[in-house]
Amino acid sequence: ELLYAEGSAPDQVFFVATGRLSLTTARDADNQRQVADKQAGDLVGESAALDGGPRTVSARADESTTVLSMESGEFRGRLADDAQLCFQVAVRLAAALRGGAG
């Protein structure tokens, strides 16, 4: 099941509670390339929520998956109020940029 599509507005951030998501990007209408897997404990959609740009990937559940959602504005507010949370998100983003798991 599609959670969100590449190019969509970043209105929410998601926390994977159970299951697994595949993050894909489209080379064209018929050719999707998987760029990451997200599992229980992972955040999804935080980059777009932070910079306000359109989503750069699509997120799709590969199996029965439970996600919790938070409005992007609330997410940014919580980061502004909680230095430890902000640091944890920054570490995860840096690991993703380096191609690691976080």
Buried (B, 14 or more C-beta within 10 A) or exposed (E): EEBBEBEBEBBBBBBBEEBBBBBBBBEEEEEBEEEBEBEEEBBBBBBBBBEEEEBEBBBBBEEEBEBEBBEBEEBBEBBEEEEEEBEBBEEBBEEBEEEEEB
